[in-house]
């Protein structure tokens, strides 16, 4: 049995690795980021957790006439004279944008760890443990709610770190090495943006620390990428060693604040224990309702049933609760009977277009999850907008804060109502994709998609209709696949749009306009 366990895991891991290759190849040949604006006043934008952009101090840099600074310039010259082909490739890769590249890396990690544990010999299921992350099953299981929270913490920390970096760039105004030495070649687009502290090192420092918290078995891999990111910008003539060191220190300091927040947000209790799982079912039955049951064999514990108790990064809990939708139509009601018949009809007729929709939005195991899918959609559009790193981070942070809170309210709703899936009501319904191991109402895909489309429509108004159409299609994909009732999807879209609208108002007040 243990051998089968290992084989299954390795096969799924190979699937995840193949997904990783696809993600990287899509943007492998991107041109270097050339922002239309440096956003030099971004230090005045409102941070998320920092009290102000100057909360964390950054020491005064060396003057450009200081012998130690001149030695740093000479170090860059030596690096450029002895550059290898691989080092040039590193520059090209990271020059496309640090926020973009780390977002891609994050999606890869989510896909790699989005693998449900295989059963034990006694037909129970092991649970990943952050206290022992290298034991099987590896920690984390980056399912959709875990992933939504992880994307949000990383993006929010990146944003605060860059707002702080931009504050000190303007204060100290030390220009890039290629501006201070004519024999240093600019191997990235020339910019008047001050280089101290280095935005690349700020991004690498803050992201590396957050990723090590969220994916502790990947520490060596993450640290290697941090080093590659930082050194690539030194070789490119964009930053000296002191630019890099100041940036990394700042990034790590900001990460500490977000790590402290993450450790106290109740996500660690989201799995629950068997007595709590049993109580969910018992309470539902005591109310005279039909409870959801796991349709796996053996029955698997519900996925993160207490994720709905997680404390949001930004949104007050009292506000989040107001987004709870009304109850779903009860089992046996005329409405649910009609909706069950509709799902059954879809399951019996799968045409080419429905198959395309179901596949495109499946976002199951071995993928970056629905939040990751929307990150990919957003990144494809942001690439075309010539945004600065700080504006990139602001947009990605708004998106992922929205997705995280959409995940929280979805899971709160699912385990409040504990409603069954269509194929539990009618076992003749054969789902196109696997049956998710948690209650039906509301649809996570619909809620994630409604929230993402709403905030992205604010960030890129010219694409608002396209995003809304995508959200509707993503929502419908779950009905087409036999996984959700229509009411699950419609309520999820509506809740997601409310979450997105909340963060639009936050975006209007952050000073980035």
N, C-alpha and C positions, 0 to 999 in steps of 0.2 A: 504493500500500500504506500509506504514511504517513497519507494522508487517511482510509482505512478505519480505521486505528489510532485516529485522533483521534475519528472518529464513534462508534466502539465505546465508547471511554472516556467520551465525553460522555453517551451513552445510559445507561451504567451509573451515571454520576454522578447523572443525573436520578432513577434508581431510588433511589439512596441518599438524595437530598434528600427524596423522597416519604416514605421511611421516617422521616426526621428529623421531618417535620411530624407524623406519627402519634404519635411518642414524646412530643413536646412537648404536643400537644393532650390527651393522656390525663390530664395533671395540671395543666392550665392554670388551672383554677378552684379549686385547693386552698385551704383555709383556712390561716391562719398557724399555724406550729408553736407548740403550747402544751404544753410538756413537763409530765408528771405529777410529775417530780422535777428539780431543778436538778443533781443529782449533784455537789454542791459539793465532795465529797471525792475527785473523780475524779483530782485531782493525785497521789493515792496509788496509782493503778493502775499496773501494770507496763508501761512502754513496750516497743517492739519493738527499735529500734536505739539510742535514747538510753539512756545509762547510768542516768539518773534524770530525773524531771520538771523538776529544777532545773539540769540540765547546761548549758543555754543561758540566760544571764542576761537579765533584762528590767529596765530601769531603773525606779527609783521614780517613780510618777506625781506630777503636780502635785496639791497639795491643792485641795479644792473651793473654798477661799476665795482662792486665788491669782488675781490679775487676769488672767493668761494663760488660766487655765481658764475664768474667767467670760467672756472673749472668745470662747472656743470654744463656750460655751453660746449666746452671742449669734449666732454663725455659724449654729448649728442653727435658731434662731428665724427668721433671714433666709431660710434654705433652705425652711423650712416655709411662710413667708408668700408665697413666690414659686414654689410648686411647680406644675409642669405636669401635665397628664393622663398623659403618658408616664412622668414620674417617679413618679407614684402607682402606675402599673402595675408599674414596677420594684420598688417596695416590696412590692407584693402578691406578685409572682413570687418574690422572694428570701426573703420572710418564711415561705414554706412549708418552708424548711430549706435551709441551704447544702450540707450533705452530699448531700441528695437532688438538688438542682439540678445540682451539679457531676457527680454520677453520671449524670444524664440527659445532660448535655453530653458527658461521656466516651463514653456509648453512641452518641451522634450522630456523634462523631468516628471511632469505630471503624467504624461503618457506612459513613461517607463514604469511608474509606480501605481498606475491605475489598474491594479490586478487584485481581484477578490481572493482571499485565502482559500486554499483547498481544505477539505475536511480532514479531521484526525481519524485515526483507526477506530475510535469509539463513537464516530459519527457526530461529534461536536466540532465546532469550528475554532481554530486559534485566532487570537486577536493581536494585531501589530501593537508593539509597545515602544513608546518613546524612551523608556528607561533601558530597553535592551534592543536597539533598532536593528542590529545585525542578525538577531535570531529570526528564524522563519515563523511567521511571515514578516518580511522586511517592513520596517516602518519608513514612511507612512503608506497606508492604502489611500492613494490620492483620488478618492471618489469625488463627485461633483461638489458637495458642500465643502469638503476639505480643500479642494482646489480653489473654489471661489474665495475662501478666506485667505489662502496662501497668495494668490494673485493680488489680492487687495492689500495685504500687509507689505508685500514687496513694493508695489506701485506707490503706495502712500508714503513709505519711507524714502523711496527714491525722490519723490516730489519735494518733501521737506528738506532733504539733504541738498538738492539742487537750488532751492530758493535761498537757503543759507549760503551756498557757494556763490550764487550770483550777487548776494549782498557784499561779500568780501571781494569779489572780482572788481566791483565798482569802487569800493573803498580803497583798495590797494593799487589797482590799475597797472599791474605789471604785465607788459605785453608778452606775447608768445616768443619763444626762442628765435624763430625764423624772422621776427621783427627786430631782434637785438643783435643778430649776427648775420651778415650778408652771405657768409659761406655755409650757413645751415639751410638745407633745402626744405621747403615746405612740401611735404608729401601728402598733405590733406589740403582742402580749399583754404586759402588765406582768409583770415578774419581779424577784425579789430577787437574782438572779445578778449579781455585780459585772461591770462592763462593761470593766474594764481588765485585760489587753488584750482587744480586741474579738475574739470568736470568729469573727465574719463575716470580719474581715480576716485572721485566722490561717488560716482555711480557704482564702480567696481567694489569700493569699500562697503557701502551700505547694502548693496545687493548680496555680496558674498556673505556677510554676517546674517542677513535674514534667511538666505537659502540654507545656510548651515543649520539654523534652527529648525527649518521646515523639512529638510532632507538630510538628516545627519549622517546617513551612510554615504553621502556624496561629497564629504568634506574635501578630500584630496582633489577630486575633479574640479570642484568649485574654486579652490585656492589656485589651482593651475590656471583656470580661466581668468581669475582676478589678475594674476601676474601677466598673462598674455595681453590683456586689455591695457594695463598700465604701461608696459614696456612698448607696446605698439605705438602709443602716442608720443613716447620719448623718441623712438626711432623716426617717427614722422616729423619731428621738429616742432611739435605742438606743445610740449611740456618738458620742463627740466625735472631733475630728481626732486628738488624741493617743492615744485608744483605738485608732483605726484604724492609726495609724502604728506603734505598739508591736506590734500584732497582725501586721501585714504583715511587719515585720522578723523577728519570731519565726518566722512561717511560712516565710519564705525561708531562714532559718538552718537549720531542720529539713530543708528540702528539700535543702540542700547535702549533708547526711549521706547521704540516700537516693540522690542523684545519684551520689555517689562510689561507693556500693555497686553501683548499676546499671551503672556504667561498667566494673566489674571482674567481672561475673557470668557472662561468657562468651557472653552472648546475641549479641554482635557477630559471633561466629564460627559462629552456628547455620546459616547458609546453606551454608557449605562451598564447595568448588571442584570442577571437573569430575573431577579425578583421585580425589578422595574419593568422589564419587558412584559412579564406576565401581567403586571398591574394594568398596563396599557390596554391589553385585550380584555381583561376583566372589567375595567371601567366602561369600556365601549359596550360590552354585553349588558352591564347593569343599567345602561341608559336605554336598553331595548334596541340597540343598533347591531347590524351585522359587522363584525370586526374583520379587518384585513388579516390574512394569514400568508405566510411565506409559501410560495408554490415550488420552492426548490426541494430536492431530495438529497440528503436529509434537510429538514427545515433550517434555514439560516437565520440567525438573529437579525432584526431590522437594522438597516444602515443608519448609524448615527441618530437614533431616535430623539436625542436631547440637544441636537444642534440648534434647534429653535430657541434654546436658552442662551445661546452665545451673545455676548455683549458686543454690539456694533462698534466700529472705530469712531464713527462720526455721529450717526443718527441716535438721538435719545431713545431709550427702550420704550418710553411712553408713546412716542410718535410711531415707532414700528408697530406696536400693538393695534394702532388705529387702522392699519392696512389689512387686518384679518378679514377674509371674505365670509359671507354667510355660509351656513352648512350646505353640503352637497345634497342633491335629491336622494331621499332614503331608498334603500333596497326594497323592491316591491312596488314602488310608486310608478304611476303611469309614465312620468318623465324618464325615470331611469330604465324602465322597460323599453321605451322607444330608443333611448340612447344605446342600450345594449344591442338591440336589433341593428342599429346603424353600424356599430363596431363589427358585429358579425358579418354584415354585408360587405364591409371593406375587407375583412379577412378572407372572404371567399373570392374576391375579385381584385387581383393585383395586376394592373396594367403597367406599361413601361414607365409612364410619368410618375405614378405612385411609387414604383420601385426606386426610381431616381431620388424622389423626395425623401423616402424612408432611409435610404443609404446615406444621402448627403448630410442629414441631420441626426444620424444615429448616435454618434459621439459616445460610444460604449467603452468597454474595457480596452486598454491599450491605446486610448486616444487622450487628447488634452482636455476632454470633457466639454459640455456646452459652454461654460465660461471661457475656456481656451479657444473654442471655435470662434466666439465673438471677439476675442483678442486678435485672432488671426484676421478676421474681417476688418476690424478697426485698423490694424497695422498696415494692411494693404492700401487702405485709403490715406492714412497719415503719411505714408512714404511719399505720396504724390504732392504733399502740401508744403514741403521745404520748411518744416518746423525746426526751431531750435531744440536742443536737448531738454531745456527746462519746460518748453511748451509741450513737447512730446510727453514728458513726465506728468504734466498737469492733466492732459487729456486721458492718458492711460490710467492715472489715479482715479479720476472721476468715473471712468468706465468700471473699474474693478471695485471701487467702493460701492457702486450701484449693484454690481453683480453679487457681491458678498451679502448685502442686505436683502437682495432678492432671494438668495439661498436661505438666509435665516428665516424670513417670513414664510417661505415655502415649506421648510421643515417644521416650523411651528404649526402651520395649518395641517400638514399631513398627519402629524401625530396628535393633534387636537381632535380631528374627526375620525382618523383611523379607518378610512373607507376602503373597501375592497376594489381590486382591479377588475376589468371587464371579464377576463378569462376565469376569474374566481366565481363570478356570477353565472357565466355560461362557459363551461369547460370546452365546448365545441369551438370556441374562438381560438384560432392558432395565430400567435403573434409573429410578425415579420422579423422583429429583432427579439433579443432576450427580454424577459420580464424583470423589470427592476425590483429589487428586494426591499420595497417600502410602500406605504399606502399610496392610493391613487390620487386623491384630491388634495391639493391642486397639482397641475402638471409643472414639474420643475423646468422642463424645456420651454414651456410657454412663459413662465414667470421670468426666467433668465432672459429669454429673447425679448419679451415685452419691455423689460427694464433696459436692456442694452440698446435696443432700437431707439428708445426714447431719449436716452442721454447722448447717443451718437448723432441723432437728428439735431440736437442742440449744438454739438461740437462741429458738425459738418452739415449745415442746413440744406445744401444742394443735394444731399443724399438722403434726406429725411424720409421721403416716400419709399425709396429703395430699401432702407432699413426696416420700415414698417412692413413692407411686403415680405421681406425675409422672415421677420418675426412671425407673421401669420403663417407662412409656409412651415417654419420650424414647429409651431404649435400644431398645425394640421398633421404634420408627420407622425405625431404620436397617436392620433386618431386612426390614420391610415395604417399604422403598424399594429393596431389592435391592442395598444398598451394603455390608452386612456379613453375616457368618455369625453364627449363634446363639452360637457359642463366643466370638466377638469381643465380643459384647454382654454375655454373662454374666460373662466375665473382667473386662471393663471396669467393670461395676457393683461387683464384689467389690473390685477395686483402689481404686476411688473411695471406697467405704465405709471402707476402711482409712485412706486419707488424711484423710477427714473425722473419723474417730475420733481420729487423732493431734491434730488441732486442737481437738477437744472438750476433751482433756486440757489443752491450752495455755490454752483459755478458762477452765477451772476454776481456773487459777492466777494469772490476771491481776488479781484483786482487784475486778473489776467486779460481782460478785454482790451 
